[in-house]
Structure formats: structure tokens, C-alpha cells
Amino acid sequence: MSALNPRPTLHGRGAGIQPDNPYLSTQQVDDFEQVEGDEEFFAALGRPPTVYLDDDSQSIVATNDSPDVGFNYSVNPYRGCQHGCSYCYARPGHEYLGLSAGVDFETKILVKRRAPELFREFLARPKWRPEPIAFSGVTDCYQPIERELRLTRGCLEVAAECRQPITVITKNALATRDIDLLAPLAAHHAVRVALSITSLDSQLARVMEPRTSAPAARLRALAELSAAGIETTVMVAPVIPGLNDSEIPAILEAAQAAGARYADFVLLRLPTTVAEVFLDWLHRHRPDQASKVESLVRASRDGKLYRSNWRERQRGKGALADQIEQTFRVFAKRYKLDGKARRLNCDAFRPPHGSGGQLSLF
């Protein structure tokens, strides 16, 4: 907190600001003149509570037609994410709900309480032709509230019953809780789990991804999942030039030792208001590196903070981006993580009973 910016640093949050929502005609502006010196008020501002709101969506499976995303269907039991990753590309999704991509994204979590029921209804549709479904395409399906609400687990119970092929990507070691559901799917080659590991530096991870599992816990999760016969991938995502790109070899080595079979990476993506949130985080937590990191991000994005062109958005462009990709490829090959994953098996699928237990006539 300073005279210029009286709002205190938020504890346990990746975002420190509330960027204006470009879809709203009016914006909220803080005015602290009347509360100057009120320490209790400012202390409360520094610890915003997490609020859970019911999401009454009538469908749970989203479709995707982006040519550089490796799935056509995804399930997201939650909107917003408690993990609070400062760089999360999904933040602008909250703006469509009338909220902010900043603090709101990690403190106002929308919960789809009917997710398992809706997933069952989707898979029971006669026109469904099974293909892999991703958990989750946007926010993390194993964020902390999942420990209590168990919505992801409920959906996995349906998937296991139907032998519906799925992929999972998460930063949370809670995925090991569901090995009892994932292992039967693995027996049909119908599941693959990816752990996203951005850094092995626990101090960096704690401020950049404040409510994710620690790097060591994610590696243990890789090992436990792999030992249970579940095919695993490590995602070095995002790679942030000048901040964690030097860790690529070490992350791949550690992941291979933990049993990962494959590896991939994504370059830092800063669409729209995500750039504001990340740069604010960078100047607060890594002030000595901020100018260098921003310069290198621009060097990998043709002078901009972000370019949304298909495929280029995942890998970047230019000499630096090429160097990062080459480094990744060399070490992925060294640690035997460069193979191409087999397509998941869809032949074992069997439709579920409807949510009311009614059997199909056909």
C-alpha cells in the first residue's frame, strides 16, 4: 500500500488489480478518501473472500473448433479459478459474466452443481459418437473447491461407467484422489492425464500460482498416476521468457523420472486484460526482472505482448520463440518424452442410463 495506490497487496492471490471490463458501459473506481487511516478496512481489502455462485447452465459439454487446440469437446465444472495463476489466459471469460478478469476471476467462482447429471445426459444422447472429451478446457477441474464439492469426481464416475475416453489437465495433485476411477479407464486406453509444471522453484510458484499444488506435489502426482498405469504428460505451460524458460531441461528431467510418457509446452499467452494482470503481478513480485521479461515476451510475439493467430499464439514467432522451441525439442528427445501419443480408444464406450435411471429402447 502506498500514497499513490492505497489498495493493499492481496494475500494468496495472483491478481492485484481489477482491470476494467470492456463489455460494461460503466466502471467502478476506488475512492478511499473517506476511509483514509482505517486500518481495519484496508486489512479486509487485502484478504478478499472467495465466493461461490451457482451456475445454472443447462449443458456441460462445450465444443471447440480452434485448429491449434487438441480437442473438440470439453467439460468445465467451474467458471473462474481459485488457483489464481497470474498469467491465466482464461481470465477474460469472467468479463462475459459482468465481472473482472482480475481479482474477481479467482474470488467469484461459478459452480455447475448439476455437472455430473448433465454429463450423463450428454453421453446418453443417441447422436453421440464417442471421441475424447477434455477436463477442463478453460479453468482447472481440480481447483481447491473440488475437494469439497466433488463435481469433477462425479463426472469421472459417469465417464468410468461409460468408458468414455477423456483427457485431464491440471496443476493440482488432487487428481490422485480419483485414481480409482482413472485406472479402469486406463485399462481400456481411454484416459490421459497431464500435469502442468511451470517451475520447480517453490517460491516462484507460490506467488505466480498461489493456490496450486507445490511443484514437488505435482511431480509426486505424476509418479502416483503413472504407477497406477495411467498415461501421463507433463505440460511446461506457460513458458515465460526471462522468468522460467531456463527451467525447461530440469522440468523435463524431473517429469521423466516421475514416469511421464510425453511432454509439450505453450508460450505465455496474454490476451486482452490478462496482460494488465500479469504485468502488474510482474512489477510487484519481480520488479528487477520486469523490464527484461516484458521485452523478451515482445521479442517472441513480433514486438507485441500477444498475437492471436492460430498456432502462432501457442508457440510465438521470431528467433527467441524458435530458440525456446528448439530447447524444448532437444531435451524432450533426450528424456524420451518426444513421442506422439496414441489416440485414445473410443471402441469400448457404452451409453449410460439416463439421469432418471430409464433404460433406452434401442
URNORZI-V902915 format. One record per residue. N is the residue number from 1. RES is the residue in three letters. SS is DSSP state (h for helix, s for strand, l for the rest). PSI is psi as a letter, one per 30 degrees, with the letter a starting at -180 (999 if undefined). BURIAL is # if it has 9 or more other C-alpha atoms within 8 Angstrom, else .. Layout:
((N RES SS PSI BURIAL) (N RES SS PSI BURIAL))
//
This chain:
((1 MET l k .) (2 SER l l .) (3 ALA l e .) (4 LEU l e .) (5 ASN l j .) (6 PRO l f .) (7 ARG l k #) (8 PRO l l #) (9 THR l k .) (10 LEU l k #) (11 HIS l k .) (12 GLY l g .) (13 ARG l k #) (14 GLY l e #) (15 ALA l k #) (16 GLY l g #) (17 ILE l l .) (18 GLN l i #) (19 PRO l k #) (20 ASP l k .) (21 ASN l j #) (22 PRO l f .) (23 TYR l f .) (24 LEU l k .) (25 SER l f .) (26 THR l l .) (27 GLN l k .) (28 GLN l k .) (29 VAL l k .) (30 ASP l k .) (31 ASP l j .) (32 PHE l g .) (33 GLU h e .) (34 GLN h f .) (35 VAL h g .) (36 GLU l k .) (37 GLY l f .) (38 ASP l j .) (39 GLU h e .) (40 GLU h e .) (41 PHE h e .) (42 PHE h e #) (43 ALA h e #) (44 ALA h e .) (45 LEU h e #) (46 GLY l f #) (47 ARG l i .) (48 PRO l k .) (49 PRO l l .) (50 THR l k #) (51 VAL s k .) (52 TYR s k .) (53 LEU s k .) (54 ASP s k .) (55 ASP l j .) (56 ASP l h .) (57 SER l k .) (58 GLN l g .) (59 SER l l .) (60 ILE l f #) (61 VAL s j #) (62 ALA s k .) (63 THR s l .) (64 ASN l k #) (65 ASP l g .) (66 SER l k .) (67 PRO l f .) (68 ASP l g .) (69 VAL l k .) (70 GLY l g .) (71 PHE l l #) (72 ASN l f #) (73 TYR s k #) (74 SER s l #) (75 VAL s k #) (76 ASN l j #) (77 PRO l f #) (78 TYR s k #) (79 ARG s k #) (80 GLY l l #) (81 CYS l k #) (82 GLN l f #) (83 HIS l e #) (84 GLY l g #) (85 CYS l k #) (86 SER l f #) (87 TYR l g #) (88 CYS l k #) (89 TYR l f #) (90 ALA l f .) (91 ARG h e #) (92 PRO h f #) (93 GLY h f .) (94 HIS h f #) (95 GLU h f #) (96 TYR h f .) (97 LEU h g .) (98 GLY l g #) (99 LEU l a #) (100 SER l l #) (101 ALA l f #) (102 GLY l c #) (103 VAL h e #) (104 ASP h e #) (105 PHE h e #) (106 GLU h f #) (107 THR h f #) (108 LYS s j #) (109 ILE s k #) (110 LEU s k #) (111 VAL s k #) (112 LYS l i #) (113 ARG l f #) (114 ARG l g .) (115 ALA h e #) (116 PRO h e #) (117 GLU h e #) (118 LEU h e #) (119 PHE h e #) (120 ARG h e #) (121 GLU h e #) (122 PHE h e #) (123 LEU h f #) (124 ALA l f #) (125 ARG l k .) (126 PRO l f .) (127 LYS l f .) (128 TRP l k .) (129 ARG l j .) (130 PRO l k .) (131 GLU l l .) (132 PRO l k #) (133 ILE s k #) (134 ALA s k #) (135 PHE s j #) (136 SER l l #) (137 GLY l f .) (138 VAL l d .) (139 THR l l #) (140 ASP l k #) (141 CYS l f #) (142 TYR l g #) (143 GLN l l #) (144 PRO l e #) (145 ILE l f .) (146 GLU h f #) (147 ARG h e #) (148 GLU h e .) (149 LEU h f .) (150 ARG l h .) (151 LEU h e #) (152 THR h e #) (153 ARG h e .) (154 GLY h e #) (155 CYS h e #) (156 LEU h e #) (157 GLU h e #) (158 VAL h e #) (159 ALA h e #) (160 ALA h e #) (161 GLU h e .) (162 CYS h f #) (163 ARG l h #) (164 GLN l k #) (165 PRO l k #) (166 ILE s l #) (167 THR s k #) (168 VAL s k #) (169 ILE s k #) (170 THR s l #) (171 LYS l g #) (172 ASN l k #) (173 ALA h f #) (174 LEU h f #) (175 ALA h f #) (176 THR h f #) (177 ARG h e .) (178 ASP h g #) (179 ILE h e #) (180 ASP h f .) (181 LEU h e #) (182 LEU h e #) (183 ALA h e #) (184 PRO h e #) (185 LEU h e #) (186 ALA h e #) (187 ALA h f .) (188 HIS l g #) (189 HIS l h #) (190 ALA l g #) (191 VAL s k #) (192 ARG s k #) (193 VAL s k #) (194 ALA s k #) (195 LEU s k #) (196 SER s j #) (197 ILE l j #) (198 THR l e #) (199 SER l l #) (200 LEU l f #) (201 ASP l j .) (202 SER h e #) (203 GLN h e .) (204 LEU h e .) (205 ALA h e #) (206 ARG h e #) (207 VAL h f #) (208 MET h e #) (209 GLU l i #) (210 PRO l f #) (211 ARG l g #) (212 THR l l #) (213 SER l k #) (214 ALA l l #) (215 PRO h e #) (216 ALA h e .) (217 ALA h e #) (218 ARG h e #) (219 LEU h e #) (220 ARG h e #) (221 ALA h e #) (222 LEU h e #) (223 ALA h e #) (224 GLU h e #) (225 LEU h e #) (226 SER h e #) (227 ALA h f .) (228 ALA l g .) (229 GLY l g #) (230 ILE l k #) (231 GLU s k #) (232 THR s l #) (233 THR s k #) (234 VAL s k #) (235 MET s j #) (236 VAL s i #) (237 ALA s k #) (238 PRO s l #) (239 VAL s k #) (240 ILE l j #) (241 PRO l k #) (242 GLY l f #) (243 LEU l e .) (244 ASN l g #) (245 ASP h f #) (246 SER h f .) (247 GLU h f #) (248 ILE h e #) (249 PRO h e #) (250 ALA h e .) (251 ILE h e #) (252 LEU h e #) (253 GLU h e #) (254 ALA h e #) (255 ALA h e #) (256 GLN h e #) (257 ALA h f .) (258 ALA l f #) (259 GLY l g #) (260 ALA l k #) (261 ARG l e #) (262 TYR s l #) (263 ALA s l #) (264 ASP s l .) (265 PHE s l #) (266 VAL s k #) (267 LEU s k #) (268 LEU l k #) (269 ARG l k #) (270 LEU l i #) (271 PRO l k #) (272 THR l b .) (273 THR l f #) (274 VAL h e #) (275 ALA h e #) (276 GLU h e #) (277 VAL h e #) (278 PHE h e #) (279 LEU h e #) (280 ASP h e #) (281 TRP h e #) (282 LEU h e #) (283 HIS h f #) (284 ARG h e .) (285 HIS h f .) (286 ARG l h #) (287 PRO l e #) (288 ASP l f .) (289 GLN l f #) (290 ALA h e #) (291 SER h e .) (292 LYS h e .) (293 VAL h e #) (294 GLU h e #) (295 SER h e .) (296 LEU h e #) (297 VAL h e #) (298 ARG h e #) (299 ALA h f #) (300 SER l g #) (301 ARG s h #) (302 ASP l h .) (303 GLY l f .) (304 LYS l l #) (305 LEU l f #) (306 TYR l k #) (307 ARG l k #) (308 SER l g .) (309 ASN l k .) (310 TRP l k #) (311 ARG l e .) (312 GLU h e #) (313 ARG h f #) (314 GLN h f #) (315 ARG h f #) (316 GLY l a #) (317 LYS s k #) (318 GLY l a #) (319 ALA h e .) (320 LEU h e #) (321 ALA h e #) (322 ASP h e #) (323 GLN h e .) (324 ILE h e #) (325 GLU h e #) (326 GLN h e .) (327 THR h e #) (328 PHE h e #) (329 ARG h e #) (330 VAL h e .) (331 PHE h f #) (332 ALA h e #) (333 LYS h e #) (334 ARG h e .) (335 TYR l g #) (336 LYS l h #) (337 LEU l g #) (338 ASP l g #) (339 GLY l l .) (340 LYS l k .) (341 ALA l k .) (342 ARG l k .) (343 ARG l k .) (344 LEU l k #) (345 ASN l k #) (346 CYS l f #) (347 ASP l f .) (348 ALA l f .) (349 PHE l k #) (350 ARG l k .) (351 PRO l k .) (352 PRO l l #) (353 HIS l l #) (354 GLY l l #) (355 SER l f .) (356 GLY l g .) (357 GLY l g .) (358 GLN l k .) (359 LEU l k .) (360 SER l k .) (361 LEU l f .) (362 PHE l 999 .))
//
